[in-house]
Amino acid sequence: QGAVKRQALYACGTCTPPGHEPAGICLACSYECHGSHRLFELYTKRNFRCDCGNSKFKNLQCKLLPEKGKVNSGNKYNDNFFGLYCTCKRPYPDPEDEIPDEMIQCIVCEDWFHGRHLGAVPPESGDFHEMVCQACMKHCPFLWAYASQLAGKENSIPPLTKVNSLEDERIVLNVEESEEQKKEIKKESGAEHQEKEEGKQTEQSNEPSTSSGSSCPEVKRAFFSVVVTKSEEPVCKLKELQSKQVFKKDTATFWPSNWRSKLCTCEECLKMYSELEVQFLTDECDTVLAYENKGSSDQETDRRDPLMDTLNSMNRVQQVELICEYNDLKTELTDYLRRFADEGTVVKREDIQHFFEEFQSRKRRRTNRMQYYCS
């Protein structure tokens, strides 16, 4: 199928031990071609194509797809393919590590890390959806602009500069007036003053409340102009966040479930994602949770009984009729096939056709005899 968007992978320590080129195999090949080998479970990787039987395997031919390209240039490899994880480059489970700790996967590099080696303490409640490790935060520094608003409190990132606002969507700017603006306000005519008084109620609904309750025409004018311009949505969410104070730290970050949908998708940002090779960050179907949910849905579909699905779509009378017909068919077919089993003869295509022709004929005779009358 080529490079699969996300799939479970394994590395074979028997075929590609340390010192050899790293290689990954799919779940099917782990059963069919490497069943008795020493395997490392890699969990899931994105955009990976199975290497089984290619040039990285000297004495092995893939049983499922013998004809393969020599290499898969689109695959990405790391120390996981030799059973080593985290910045400490240790196996998991580690027989020499007596400290109980969980492993967390970075959604960018897809390596696994001990919680104590992330530079930040993971949320105790486990209330986070994805993690980006220290190295990947350095590789993608733009994420720090989002981290102050979207990432968990455990990242210990100071919040963005707070400003007074009427609503969550509005931002009030501190506007310093020049001397010319002040003079212009003082020179307002009586007619202008009267017009302002008539529009006072409208402006009061838009102006920020103050503790003293006093009104300032200069502030009201400045605020009104800001509200008008704010009605236009910014072109780039990232630039809006970067215009504020952004704090960067040498730590991993922990993100909530909907954080990917908050990333800017303007043309400039999409180009940046492409250059950094992190286009997948804007795809919520790329997450491991989406992969697991799809697997659960597929299993439920496989477990469905076609007969029960058909019954559920019918009314009560149709259900009873179908069940009766099904039981008649099952009984007659079992009796018919038992004769072949007792005699030890082979059931041929013609025998099955003959059975169903006879079955339909008997069914029509039964239906013709049934007459219903209402008194």
C-alpha positions in Angstrom: 0.0 0.0 0.0 3.0 2.3 0.0 3.6 4.6 3.0 0.7 4.1 5.4 -0.5 7.3 7.2 -0.2 5.6 10.6 0.4 1.9 11.5 1.8 -0.3 14.2 5.4 -1.2 13.5 8.1 -3.6 14.8 11.9 -3.8 14.5 13.6 -7.2 14.2 16.6 -7.6 16.4 17.4 -10.9 14.8 17.5 -9.7 11.2 18.8 -6.1 11.8 20.9 -6.1 15.0 22.9 -3.1 16.2 25.5 -2.2 13.6 23.1 -2.9 10.7 20.9 -0.4 9.0 17.7 0.3 10.9 14.5 -1.2 9.4 10.9 -1.5 10.4 8.3 -4.2 9.6 4.5 -4.1 9.7 2.2 -6.1 12.0 1.4 -8.7 9.3 5.1 -9.4 8.5 5.9 -9.6 12.3 3.6 -12.7 12.3 4.3 -14.2 8.9 8.0 -13.5 8.3 9.5 -12.9 11.8 7.3 -15.0 14.1 10.2 -16.7 15.9 12.6 -13.6 15.9 13.4 -11.1 18.6 11.2 -8.1 18.0 11.0 -4.6 19.4 7.6 -3.0 19.5 7.6 0.5 18.1 3.9 1.2 18.6 2.8 3.5 15.8 4.7 5.6 13.2 3.4 7.9 10.6 4.0 7.7 6.8 6.0 4.5 7.0 6.4 1.7 4.5 7.3 -1.9 5.6 11.0 -2.7 5.0 10.6 -6.5 5.3 12.6 -8.3 2.6 14.2 -5.3 1.1 18.0 -4.6 0.8 18.3 -4.1 4.6 17.5 -7.8 5.1 20.4 -9.8 3.7 19.0 -13.4 4.0 15.2 -12.8 4.1 12.5 -12.6 1.5 9.1 -11.2 2.4 6.5 -14.0 2.3 3.6 -11.5 1.8 5.1 -9.3 -0.9 8.4 -10.8 -2.4 8.9 -8.1 -5.0 9.9 -4.9 -3.2 12.0 -1.8 -3.8 15.5 -1.9 -2.4 14.9 1.0 0.1 12.0 3.1 1.3 13.5 6.6 1.1 10.5 8.2 2.8 10.9 6.3 6.0 12.4 8.0 9.1 14.4 6.0 11.6 15.8 6.6 15.1 17.2 4.6 18.0 13.8 3.1 18.7 14.5 0.6 15.8 17.3 -0.9 18.0 15.2 -1.0 21.1 16.6 2.2 22.6 14.4 5.1 23.8 14.5 8.6 25.4 17.5 10.9 25.8 19.1 8.3 28.0 19.1 5.8 25.1 17.9 2.9 27.3 15.7 -0.1 26.5 12.2 -0.4 27.7 11.5 -2.0 30.0 15.0 -1.4 31.5 16.1 -4.2 33.8 18.7 -1.8 35.4 16.2 1.0 36.1 14.5 0.7 39.4 12.7 4.0 39.3 9.0 3.6 38.3 8.3 5.9 35.5 6.0 6.1 32.5 7.0 6.5 28.9 5.5 9.3 26.8 5.7 9.6 23.1 6.6 12.9 21.4 4.1 13.5 18.5 6.7 15.3 16.4 9.8 13.0 16.4 7.7 10.0 17.7 10.5 8.9 20.1 9.5 7.8 23.6 10.7 9.6 26.8 10.8 8.9 30.5 8.6 11.4 32.3 11.5 12.5 34.4 13.7 13.3 31.4 11.4 15.9 29.8 12.5 18.9 31.7 9.0 19.5 32.9 6.8 17.4 35.2 3.9 15.7 33.3 0.4 16.5 34.7 -0.3 14.3 37.6 -3.9 13.8 36.5 -2.7 12.7 33.0 -5.0 15.4 31.7 -3.2 16.0 28.4 -3.6 14.7 24.9 -0.2 15.0 23.3 3.4 15.9 24.2 6.2 17.7 22.3 9.7 17.0 23.6 12.5 19.5 24.3 14.4 18.9 21.1 11.2 19.3 19.0 10.2 22.5 20.7 13.6 23.9 19.7 13.1 22.6 16.2 9.6 24.3 16.1 10.0 27.5 18.2 6.7 28.9 16.8 4.9 26.5 19.1 5.9 28.6 22.1 3.6 31.3 20.9 0.7 28.9 21.2 2.0 27.2 24.4 1.2 30.2 26.7 -2.5 29.9 25.7 -3.1 26.3 24.7 -0.6 24.1 26.6 -1.2 22.8 30.1 -0.5 24.7 33.3 2.2 22.2 34.1 4.5 23.7 31.5 5.0 26.6 33.9 4.9 29.2 31.1 3.9 32.7 32.3 0.7 33.8 30.6 0.6 36.4 27.9 0.4 40.0 28.9 -3.1 40.5 30.2 -5.2 43.4 29.1 -8.7 44.6 30.1 -11.4 43.6 27.7 -15.2 43.7 27.4 -15.4 40.2 25.9 -13.0 37.3 25.3 -12.9 38.1 21.6 -12.1 41.8 22.0 -8.7 43.3 22.8 -8.5 46.9 24.2 -5.3 48.7 23.3 -3.7 51.5 25.4 -3.7 54.5 23.1 -1.6 57.5 23.9 -2.9 60.6 22.3 -0.6 63.2 20.8 -0.9 66.9 21.7 -2.5 67.6 18.3 -5.3 65.1 19.1 -5.9 66.8 22.5 -6.1 70.2 20.9 -8.5 68.9 18.3 -10.8 67.5 20.9 -10.8 70.9 22.8 -11.8 72.7 19.6 -14.9 70.7 19.1 -17.9 73.0 18.4 -21.1 73.0 20.4 -22.9 71.1 17.6 -20.3 68.4 17.8 -20.6 68.3 21.5 -24.4 67.9 21.3 -24.0 65.2 18.7 -21.7 63.3 21.0 -24.2 63.6 23.9 -26.9 62.1 21.7 -24.7 59.2 20.9 -23.6 58.7 24.4 -25.9 55.7 25.1 -24.5 53.9 22.1 -20.9 54.6 23.1 -21.6 53.5 26.7 -22.6 50.1 25.5 -19.2 49.7 23.9 -16.9 51.5 26.4 -15.1 49.6 29.2 -16.5 50.0 32.7 -14.3 51.8 35.2 -14.4 51.8 39.0 -15.1 55.5 39.2 -17.9 55.4 36.7 -16.6 58.6 35.0 -16.5 58.9 31.3 -13.6 60.2 29.2 -14.3 61.4 25.7 -10.6 60.8 24.7 -10.7 57.2 25.9 -14.1 56.6 24.3 -13.0 57.9 21.0 -9.8 55.8 21.0 -11.7 52.7 22.1 -14.4 53.1 19.5 -11.8 53.2 16.8 -10.2 50.1 18.1 -13.5 48.2 18.2 -14.2 49.1 14.6 -10.8 47.9 13.3 -11.0 44.7 15.5 -14.1 43.6 13.6 -11.7 42.3 10.9 -10.2 39.0 11.8 -6.4 38.9 11.7 -4.9 37.1 8.7 -2.4 35.2 10.7 -3.1 33.8 14.2 0.6 33.2 14.8 1.6 36.8 14.2 -1.1 38.0 16.5 0.3 35.7 19.3 3.9 36.6 18.5 3.1 40.3 18.8 2.6 39.7 22.6 5.3 38.6 25.0 6.3 35.0 24.4 8.3 33.0 26.9 10.5 30.2 25.8 11.9 27.5 28.1 14.1 24.4 27.6 11.3 21.9 28.4 8.8 19.7 26.8 5.2 20.9 26.6 1.9 19.1 27.2 -1.2 19.9 25.0 -5.0 19.5 25.3 -7.1 17.4 22.9 -8.1 20.2 20.5 -4.9 22.2 20.3 -4.1 21.2 16.7 -7.3 22.9 15.5 -6.1 26.2 17.0 -2.9 26.4 14.8 -2.9 29.0 12.0 -3.4 27.6 8.5 -2.7 30.8 6.5 -0.5 30.4 3.4 2.6 31.7 5.2 2.2 29.3 8.1 1.5 26.3 5.9 4.8 27.1 4.1 6.6 27.2 7.4 5.1 23.8 8.4 6.3 22.3 5.1 9.9 23.7 5.6 10.0 22.3 9.1 8.4 19.0 7.9 5.6 19.2 10.4 2.6 19.5 8.1 0.9 16.8 10.0 0.3 19.1 13.0 -2.7 20.6 11.3 -4.2 17.1 10.7 -6.3 16.0 13.7 -6.7 12.5 12.1 -2.9 12.1 12.5 -3.2 11.7 16.3 -2.7 8.3 18.0 -6.2 8.7 19.5 -7.7 9.0 16.1 -5.9 5.9 15.0 -7.1 3.9 18.0 -10.7 5.1 17.5 -10.6 4.1 13.9 -9.3 0.6 15.0 -12.1 0.3 17.5 -14.7 1.3 14.9 -13.3 -1.2 12.4 -13.5 -4.0 15.0 -17.1 -3.2 15.8 -17.9 -3.3 12.1 -16.2 -6.7 11.7 -18.1 -8.1 14.7 -21.5 -7.2 13.2 -23.9 -9.9 12.2 -25.3 -9.2 8.7 -28.5 -11.0 9.7 -29.0 -8.9 12.8 -28.3 -5.7 10.9 -31.0 -6.7 8.4 -33.5 -7.6 11.2 -33.0 -4.2 12.9 -34.0 -2.4 9.7 -37.4 -4.3 9.6 -40.7 -4.0 11.4 -42.0 -6.7 13.7 -43.9 -8.7 11.1 -41.0 -8.7 8.7 -38.7 -9.8 11.4 -40.8 -12.8 12.3 -41.2 -13.9 8.7 -37.4 -13.6 8.0 -36.6 -15.6 11.1 -39.0 -18.4 10.1 -37.6 -18.4 6.5 -34.0 -18.5 7.8 -34.8 -21.4 10.2 -36.5 -23.4 7.3 -33.5 -22.8 5.1 -31.0 -23.8 7.8 -32.9 -27.0 8.6 -33.4 -28.2 5.1 -29.8 -27.3 4.0 -28.4 -29.2 7.0 -30.5 -32.3 6.2 -29.5 -32.1 2.6 -25.7 -31.8 3.2 -25.8 -34.5 5.9 -26.6 -37.1 3.2 -23.3 -36.2 1.4 -21.4 -36.5 4.6 -22.9 -39.9 5.5 -22.1 -41.2 2.0 -18.6 -39.6 1.9 -19.3 -37.9 -1.4 -18.2 -34.4 -2.6 -20.8 -31.6 -2.8 -20.7 -30.2 -6.3 -21.9 -26.9 -7.7 -24.8 -28.6 -9.4 -25.9 -30.1 -6.1 -26.2 -26.7 -4.5 -28.0 -25.3 -7.4 -30.4 -28.2 -7.4 -31.1 -27.7 -3.6 -32.0 -24.0 -4.0 -34.2 -24.7 -7.0 -36.1 -27.3 -5.0 -36.2 -25.0 -1.9 -37.7 -22.2 -3.9 -40.2 -24.5 -5.5 -41.4 -25.8 -2.1 -41.6 -22.3 -0.8 -43.9 -21.2 -3.7 -46.2 -24.2 -3.1 -46.5 -23.3 0.6 -47.2 -19.7 -0.3 -49.9 -20.6 -2.8 -51.7 -22.8 -0.3 -51.9 -20.0 2.2 -55.2 -18.1 2.0 -56.3 -15.5 4.5 -59.9 -14.3 4.9 -61.4 -11.6 7.1 -64.9 -12.3 8.5 
